[in-house]
C-alpha cells in the first residue's frame, strides 16, 4: 500500500496541475506601492492588454451561444480566433457569464490568454417570480436575494479555474437607471429617481463584491461602470471592490479620468471598454485610419498612467472594444445578415466624423477585425483592420520595464505608423500566422 502511495505521489509531481494540484492556481491580486497600483499574477506584474471578445456568426444575435456547439466546433473556433488575438499580444479577454470553465482553461493553456468573467448583475433585466422584468430595481428584496445568490454561485463554480483573471460585475448598469424616461431638469440631482436608484444599486454592487471575495479570495473583483456617472455615490457606497472598471469613450484621450479616480477614490483603474468604430458617418464609408488613430492614442495613454511612469500610477490596463464586428447590434432581431451603417449615438470626442447634431457612432463596426462568411467547417473568417496591426505594435511596450518612462513611451508610439498598418491590412487582409 505504501508503495502505491509513493508511486501516485511521484506521478503527481510529474504531471501538470491540470490533474493533480489542489492548491490555487494563478493567484491574482492588486498591490499598491510608492509608484502606484499594479495587478500581480503569480507574483509578477501584469499589464492587462485585453480584448472584448464574443462569438456571433453572421446571421445570429444575442440568443446564439457557441458553448452549445459541439466540442470540435468550439475548439476550431477558439483556435482560429484566439490565434488572431495571441498574434497581437492580447493576454486577457472579457467574456460574459456562460463560458464553461473548461474553455477558460483551454484558452489559457493553449494561448496564454486569461479570462475576465463578467456577470451582468441585472443590467439587461432578470426573471422574478416567473416573469421577466426588463428594468432592474435594485432595492427590491427579491432582486437583492437573486443577484447575491447568482454571484455567490458563480464564485463557487469558477473558484480555482486556471486562467481566470478576475470577476467583473455589471456593464454600464448606471446608464440603465434612466430607462424610465427623461427626468425633469429642475429636480435637485440628489432627489432624482435615478440618483436614488443608483445609491441602492451601488450598495448592492458592494455586497456582491464581498460575496464573491468571501468564496474566492484569490481573484480580484471589479465593476464596469459607464464612465464616471454617479462617481460620488460609488466613492461612498462601494469601498470593497478591488478595481474600478469603466467603459470609457472620450475620443483619443481619456482626459482627467485617471486623475479623478486617483484623487477621489484611490483605486486601480481597468478600462473595461474603450475604442472607436471603423465607420466614418460623415464620409459614409469605412475608415480604418481613423479607427487606428484612436486605438493608438488610447493605448499610449493607458501605459502613460501605469505605475512608475510618473503620472497617476493607477492604470492596470484595458480591454479594447472589440475583437470583431457585431452584425446584429443595430436591429438586434432583424437584418442579422446585413452590415448596417446607421449610426445610433453621438460623441463629440471622435472628431474624425463628428458633426454637431448628428450621430456618428456605429455599434456594428467596432471590430478591429471585419467578419466574413463562414469557412469550411462553419467558422467565420476574420479580416484584420489597420487597428489590429497598430495594437499589435502597441502591446509590445512594457510600462514595467526598468527603462520605461514617458520619454521612451513617446518614442515608441511615434514609431508606430498608421499608414503602414493600413497598407498591411489592405494588402494582406488575413495573414497566415
N, C-alpha and C positions, 0 to 999 in steps of 0.2 A: 504493500500500500504506500509506504514511504517513497519507494522508487517511482511509483506512478505520479505522486505529487511532485517529485523533483523534475520528472520529465515535463509535466504540464507547466511548471514554473519556468523551465528552460525555454519551452516553446513560446511562452508568453513574452519572454524577453526578446525573442527573435522577430516575432510578427509585429505588425503595426498596431497602433492604438485602436484601429477600427474594430478589432475583435476582442482584445484583452484588457485594455486600460479601463480603469474605473475612475481615475482622477479626472477633474475637469480639464477640458482641452480649450486652447485658445482663450485664456483668461484675458479679459478686456477691461480696462479701467481708464479713468481720466485723472491726470495729475496736474497740479499747479506748482510752479516754482517761480523764481525771480524773473524768468524770461516770459512767463505766460502759461497757457494751458496746452497740454498735449494729450492725444489719445494713445494709450500704450497697449500693445497686443503682445502677449507673452514676453513682457519685459522690454520690448523695443518700441520706439516712437513710430507712429503710423499716421501718415497724412492720407486722408481719405480722397483718393482720386476716383470718385464714384460716378455711377450712371443710373438714371431711372430706366429700368428695363421691364418690358412686358412682352407678351407674345399674342398678337391678334392678327391672324392671316387676313388678307384682303377678302371682304365679304362677310366678316364676322364682327361682333361687337362685344360689349362687356359681359354678355352671357356665355361667351366661349371660355373654356378652360383647357389649357394644354395639358394639365395634370390628369385629365380624364382620357387622354390618348394612350396608346399602347406604350410600354416602356421603350420599345425600339424607336418609335417616332420621337419620344421625348429626348432620348439620347442623341438622335440625329440632329434634332432642332437645337439642343443645347450645345452640342459640339460645334455646329455652324455659327450660332450667334455668339457664344462665349469666346470662340476663336477670334471673331472680329474685335471683341472688347479686350481680350488679352493682348492682342496685337498693338493696341494703343495705350497700354499701361493702366487700364482700369483695374482697380484692386477691390472694388466693392460694388454691389448692385442694390438698388432699393426695390423690394418686391412686397406686394400686399399679402396679407394673411391668406393661406390656401395652399401654398407651396409645401409639399411633404418634406419632412426633414431629410429624407434620403437624397433628395435632389439638391438641397442646400449643401450636403456633404459631397455629393457628386461634383458640383460646380467648384467647390473649394479644393477637393482632392485632385481634380484633373486640370484646373485652370488657375489655381491660386487666388480665386476671387471669393471674397466674403459676401455675406448677405445681411442687409439691414431689413429686418422683418417688421412690416407695417400693419398695425391694426387700425382700422379707420375710426374707431371709437365713436360710432354713431353719426359720422359725417354725412352719410348718404341715406340715413333713416335706419329703422330697425323694426323688428316684429314684437308687438306687445299684446299679450292675451289673444294670440292667434290672428291679429290684424296688423297690417303693415302701416307704420307711421313714418311719413316722409320727412318730417322736420323734428329732430330730436329735442325733447325738453329735458335738460339735464338736472332739473330739480325734482323730477318725478321719481319717487322711491322705486318704482319698477325699473326705470332706466338705470338708476344707480346700482341696483342689485344685478341687473343683467350685464352691464358693462364691466363691473368689477369681477363678476363671475367669469366672463369671457377672457379677460386679460390674465386672470389667475390661472385659468386652464391653459391658456397659450403658453405661459411661462413653464408650467408643468410639462407640457408636451415637448417643448423645444430646449429645455434645460440640458446642457451637455452636448448640444449639437455642434459637431465640427464645422467651422466656417461661419457660425452665427456671430455677427459683429456686435449688434445691439438691437434693442427693441425701439420701435418708433410708434408713438400714439398719435392718431389723428392725421388730418390733411386739410389744413385751412378751415378747420371747424368754426373759427371765428367769423368767416365770411358767411357761413350757413345761418348765422343768427339773424340775418337780415331778410330771410325768406318771407317774413310776414308782411312785407310791403314797405314802401317808403315811410320814414318817420318824420314827424313834424320838426322842423328845424329849431323852433323856439323852445322846445322842451329841453331843460338842462341835461347835459350829456349823462350825468350820473343817474338821472331819473328815467332815462330812456329804457324801453323794454329790452332792447338788445344789450345794453350795458348791464342791466340786472341779470339777464340770462347768461351773459358772459361770466359774471362772477360765480354763478353756480357751476358753469361748465369747467372753469379753470380749477375750482375746488375739487371737482371730480377727477380732472386730469392728475392732480397731485395725489389723490387717493389711489388712482390707477397705477401711477408710477411706484408708489410704495408697495402696492400689492404684488407687482411684478418683481421688484427687488427683494421682497421677502422670500419668494420662491427661488429666484435665480440671481444671486448676488454677484455672479461672475460676468454679467453683461450690463452695460450702462442702459439707461432709459432716457429717451429724448421725446420731445413733442415736435409736431410740424405745424407751426403757426403760419398764418397768412401775413407775412412781413411783420410789422411792429404794431398792428392794430390791437388795442386793448393791452399794450405792453405794461402800463402802470398796474393793471389788475394782475397780470402774470407775475410781476415782481412781488406783489403782496400775497398772492394765493398759491403760487407754485414754487415753493422753496426746495422741493425734494427731487426734482428732475436732475439728471446728471449733465445733460447737454441741451442747450437751447437750439432747436432746429426751426428753420423757417423757409418757406418758399418766397424767394425774393426776385422780382422782375423790375429792375430800375434802369435798365439800359446797360451801357458799357461799364458803369461804376456802381458800386453799392453805397456810395456817398458816405453818410455818417453811421451806417448800420453797425459796424463792428465797435466803434467808439461808444455808441449809446448802450449797447449790451454790456460792454465792459464797465462803464461808469455807473449804470443804473441797476445792473443785475448781477454782474460778477460771475458769469457762466461761460464755458466754452461754446463756440458757435459752429454749427454744422449747417451748411446750406442744403436743405432737403430737395429743393428745386431751384434752378436758375437757367437762363439761356435766352435763346431767340429763335423765332421761326425762320424758315427759308423761303417764305413767300413775301414778295415786295408788293404791298397793297397799292402803292402809288403807281408803280410801273406795271402792275398786273402780270407779273411773271416771277419765276423762281429767281432768287438772288442769293447764291451761295457765298459770295464775298461778304455781304453784309452780315449774314449769319456767322461766318467765321470771325469777322471783326469783333462781334460781341463776345463770342466764346474766348477769344484771345484776351480781351480786356478783363473779362470776369476771372479767368484762371490766374492771370497776373496779380490781381488784387487779392484773391484767396490766399496765395502764397505770401503776399506782402504783409498780411496781418497775422501770419503764423508766429508761434513762439520763437523768440530770439532774433526776429527780423527788425525789431526796433519800433514797431507800431503798437497796436493794441495787444498783440500777442495772444489773441483768443480764437483765431481761426484754426480749426482742425480738419478742414477740407469741405468738400461739397459733392453733390450729385447732379451732374449735368442732366437737363431735361431736353431730349430723351434719346434713347438708342435708335429708334426707327419711327417713321410716321404712323399716326393713328388715323386710318382712313374712316373710321366710324364716328369721330368725335363731333362733327358738325350736325348731322341728323340723328345720330345715335341709334336709331332703329330703321332708318331708310337710307337709300343711296350708299349702301355699305361697300359697293364695288366702284364708287366714284370718288376720285381725289378732289374734294371740294376746295374751292379757292376763296370762299366767302370769309371775310374777317369778322370776328364776333365781339371784340372789345378793343378799346383804345388805350394806348400807352405812349405818352409823350417822351419817355426816356429813349425810345427807339427812333432816332431821328432819321434813319435811312428812308423810312416810308411813312412817317407820321405826318398827317395833315389835320390841322385843327378842325374838330367837329366830326371827324370820320374815324371809323375803326381801322386798325392796322395790324392786329394780332390774329394769327390764323392757327387754330388748335390742331389742324390736321397736318401741319408742316413743320413741327418742331424737331423731327428726327435729324440726327447727324448722319443718318443713312436713309436713303429713299428705299421704298419697299416695292419689289417687283412681283411678278407672278410666281406661282409655285414651281419648284424644280421637280424632277423625277423623285418620287418618294413623298412629295407633298410639302416640303419645307420651302417657305417663301425666300426668294433671293433678295439680297440686300446690296445696295449700291452706295458706297461711302461718298459723302459730300466733302467739300473743302474743309468744313468744320471738323470732320473726322481726323484729317491729317494735321490740322492745327492743334487739336487736342493731343494727338499722339506726340507731337514735339513738346507741348506744354507740360505734359506729365513726366517728362524726363528731368524736370527741375526738382531738386530736393531741398526744401527750405530748412531741413535739419542737418544738412551737410556742414562740416566745420567751417568752410569758406563762404557759406551762404550769407548774402547781405542784400540790401536794397539795390546796391550798385550792380552786383552780379546778376540779380533778378532782371534789372533793366537791360543789361547787355544781352542776357539770354533771350528775352522775349523780343528784343529789337531784331534779333537774327532770324526770327520765325517769319517766313514770307507767306502772306496770304495768297499772293498771286501764284506762287509755286504750288501751294496746296490746291488751288482751284484748277490749275493745269493738270495736276496729278489726278484729281477727281474726274475731270472731263475726259482725259485720255485713257485712264485705267480705272473704270468705274467699280470693278470688283476684282481686286488683285488676288492672286493665289499666294497665300502666306507661305 
